[in-house]
Amino acid sequence: MKVQFFQQTSPLKQECEDALICNEALLLYGVCDGATPVIDFQDENGHNGAYLASHLFQRHFESILSVGSLQTEVAIANQLLQEKMQLYHIDMTKKHQLWCTCVAAIHITDKTIEYAQLGDCMIVVKFVDGSVKVLTKDTVKGISKRAKQQREEDRKKGLSVPNEAIFNDKKEQLRYNRYMANTLNGYSVANGMNEVISYIQHGKLLRQEITNLFICSDGLFHPGWTLETSAQFVWDHGFKKYIKIIEELEAKQLIHPDDKTAIIIHL
């Protein structure tokens, strides 16, 4: 088995809000992507909520000595995140203040590969027959559109919702989107809410059926390629060539570069 890692901090950020999970003793690997906060909170070391959330998940998964189920471990880490926020007197009723992280993790045993996911960190697998499949659903995709629909529905119900023009402000839009976290029409994310447990995508595959895995944060998404195509390119050509393509596209299309974190595994 060969495992390769890649991580690159966005030049627009002070520190990487992504985190890599590598628990070699358990063959447990993953990627966490902290959601950049819409408030100015920093802890005593200058870390924001995105960094604190993603790195708390990293520490939890790297410190455990056994895995009951990945779904359970995600729920435990989410509970630890809630407790950490409470220590810092974060108002848990104000969802835009919560520290958030997406996560995609896998646990490899002799017979199985288990996975668990929240948000838009993604997992792609290649089967022995050569077919490639994205195991996870990107629940963050289209969230602004769904949020707008939610506001329209709420107005029709007579609920108090600010004028739509306010949401032309990107910060106001992001703030509202955070209220869609872990709701039926929203998106999944680890943010300390008890509801997180209901939104964890998880499953198990037979190890003997899999040849390759690709786990990544959304900073590795190619705007014109499917994830299957991106994964196949990385498996065939490695990270260096793929990152060069992404960076050239970002420069050409004036896309703000995000943190980039990924793992490839050849079984």
N, C-alpha and C positions, 0 to 999 in steps of 0.2 A: 504494500500500500504506500502511495506517495501523496503527501499533502503539501500544498504550496499556499502561501499567504501573500496578500497585497494590501497595503494601506497607504493612503496619501491624504494629507490634510488640505482642505480648500485654502487657496491663498487669501480668501476673503475672511477667514476665521482666525481667531487667536489661538485656538487649540482644537484638536480633532474631537468632534462630538460623536463619532463612530467608535465602536470598540470591537475588538476581535476576541472571540472565545476559543481557547485552546487548552483542553483538559486531556492531555495525551494518555494519561493512565486509564481513563474511561473511554477513549476514542470519542470524545464529545467536542464538537466544533460548532461555531456559530458566529453570526454577525449581528451587532446591535447598532441602531442608528437613532441617536437622540434627536428629538424634534426641537429645532432652534426656538427658544422661548419668545413669547410676546411681552414679557415683563423683564425688568432689569435686575432681578435677584441674582446675587452671587454669594457663595459661602465664604468663610474666612480665608480660604485659599484662592479665591477669585474664580472658582468654577461656577458655571451656570447650570440650570436645571437639566439641560440636554446632556451635558457631560456627566453630571452626577447620576442620572438615570441609566445611561448606557453602561457606565463603568461599574455601577452597583450590580447590574445583571452579569457583567463580565466576572466580577469577583465572586459572585454566588456560584456560577457554573464552574468556575475554575477551582473552587474550594471544596465542592462536594466529593464524597468518596464513593458514592453509589447512586444509581438512578432507579427510582421506582418507575416513574414515567416522566417524560419530558414535559407533558402538559402540567403535571403536578409541580415540577420544578419551576416552570414559568409562573405558576400561581404563587408559589412560595416567594420567588424573587419580587413579584408584584406587591405582595404583602409587606416585604422588607422595605420596598420603596415607599409604601404608604407610611410606615413607621418612621422612616427617615425624614419625610416631609413634615410629619407631625412634630418631630424634634425641632424643626426649624420654623414651626408655627405657620406653615402654609395653610391657607384657608381651603379645605378640601371641597367646599361647596362652590368655589369659583374655579371652574374647569380650565380657564385660560391661565391660571397660576400653577397648575400641576406640572410636575416634571414628567416628561414623556420619553419613551423609547420604543421603537419598533425592534423586533427580534426575529431571527430565523436560526434555528439550532437543529443539529442532527446528533444522534447517538448510534454508533455502530457497534454491533455485537457480532459474535460468530455467525449468527443466523439471520439477524434482522438489521434494518436501518429505520430508526424511528425519527420522526421530525415533528417540530412544533413551530408555529409562526404567528406573529401579530404585525399588522401594518403593511409596509412595502419593502421590507427585506425579503428577498426571494430565494427559492431553492429550485434548481433544475437538475434532472437526472437523465442519464443515458442508459438504456437497457442493453442487454447482451445481443438483442436482435438489431441494434443500431438505431432504434427509435429514441427520440428525445422528448421529454415531457416536463412542463412546468408544474411542480407539485402544489404550489401555493397561489392564492389569489391576492392580487394587489388591491387591498381594500381602500387605500388612500386615493387611487386613481379616480378622477371625476368628483372629488369631494366638494369642490367649490360650486359645481353645477347642482349637486344634490342639496347643498346648503341653501342655495338660492331658491330651489323648489320648496324646501322646508319653510323658509320665510314666507313664501307666497301662500302656502297652505295655512300657516299660522295666522296670517292676516285675514284670510277668508273665514277663519274660525272666530275672528274678533279679538285675537290675542294682541298684546302690545308688542309690536316689532318696529324698530327704527326704520325711517325712510330708506329705500333701496340705494339712494345716491350716497349715503354714508359708507356703503360697502364698496364704493369705488376706491376707497382708501385701503391699500393692501393690508395694513396692520389691523384695521377693523374687520376685514374679511377673514384674516387668520385667527383673530380672537374669537369670532363667531364659529369658525370651523372647529375650534377646540371643544365647543359645546356639542359637537356631533360625535365625539369620541365614545366608542363602546355603546352606540345606540343602533337600532335596527337599520336605519337608513344612512348611517354614518360610516365610520371606519374603526378598525381595531387598533389599539395601542396600549402598551403597558404604562399606566399613569397612576397606579395606586388605587384605582376604583375597584370595588368588589365585583362589579359587572364584567371585568376583564375575563374571568374564567369562562364565561359563556361564548366568548368570541375567539378563543384560541383555535387556530386550524391545526389539526394534528393527524398523524397516521403512521402506518408501519408498512415497510416493504421487505421482501426477502432479499437478503444481501446477495445471494447467488444470481439474482436477476439484474443487478446493477454493475456497470463498469466505471462510470464517472459521475461526479457530483460537482455542482457549481452553486455557491452561496454568495449573495452579494447585497450591498446596500444600493439604494436608488441612484447614487452617484455614478454607478457603472452602467446605467441604462443607456442604450444607444437610441436616439430619437427616431431613427428610421428602420431599425431592425427589431425583429421579435427577440424575446429572451432566449428562445431555443437557438436562434442564429448566433447570438452573442456568446452563449455558452459553448457551442460547437467551435466557434472561432478561438476562444480562449483555450479550450482543450487541445486544439490542433496547433496553435501558434504561440501560446503563452500570454502572460499579462502585458509584457512590454509593447508588443505590436498593437494590441487592443487599446491600451491606454493612449497611445499615440493617435489612433483614429478618433477616439473620444475627445481628446484635447484639441485636435484640429477642428472638429465639428463645433466645439464650444466657442472657439475663437471666431470661426466663420459666422456662426449664427448668434453671436453675442449672448450665449447662455452662461449664466453665473455658475462657475464650477462648484460642485458640492464635495464634501468629504467622500472619498472612495475607499471602500473596504470589500475584500472578496477572498474566498477560499476555493481552491480547486482540489479535488481528491480523485486520484486514479486508483481504483481497487485492483 
